[in-house]
């Protein structure tokens, strides 16, 4: 059986590479490219270390099936091919294509096996299409989710502060932005606001919120204690200033409390000297 699988791996790699050769021929007009050699070697390597083990597993799991073996085997090949997303996500669609080709070539080489007919054959064909389209759809959704923009802001809030926090964005006199890993650090002062040169973050929210004591020790604020607010802009001396805000609604013990006063954006602009600076220009 292993010798047969090795032949299937070789035939699959040749067909896969031939498809790319046709693509190059019709798009670039190239009769030969060294890239084709690389594609063939990569495809053959993948079929040897991944395709053959999956095919052997499929044979074992479906050996007692008769009517639904074709659809079940197709599903095993494609769904395990889709798992390669977590190892080679940029090439997962090529892996899926190779997995489908490996399965079809293997079935073609075993054509003397008794195959279902009539309605069962139609259901198997439908199962094959589902086995191909379902992993493609899952991978597409995973890739789309990864491409979605995310807000990676890390807010450092003085320990004991509760109430609304206001962030003044794209402020030209703000301190140089800090980062911790993939997060942009925004330090909130004890009056409940921060100024930053960064624009408003957009996308799926993945922010972190920490209370910070006078020694700089961090303590994460529970998600339930953060109430997201909105965004806005205000005109001041001919310029527009944008801001966002959220609220910290728990004390240091995690108990919900009634929120007190909040810093108004106009007060923040006054404290930062915006009006004075504009008048002196």
Buried (B, 14 or more C-beta within 10 A) or exposed (E): EEEEBEEBBBBBBBBBBEEBBEEBEEEEEEEEBEEBEEBBEBBBEBBBEBBBEBBEBBBEEBEEEEEBBBBBBBBBBBBBBBBBBEEEBEBBBBBBBBBBBBBBBBBEEEEEEEBBEEEBEEBBBEBBEBBBEBBBEEBEEBBEEEEEEBBBBBBBBBBEBBBBBBBBBBBEEBEEEEEEEEBBBBBBBEBBBBBBEBEBBEEEEEBBBBBBEEEEEEEEBEEEBBEEBEEEEBEBEEEEBBBBBBBBBBEEEEEEEEEEEBBEBEEBBEEBEBEEEEEEE
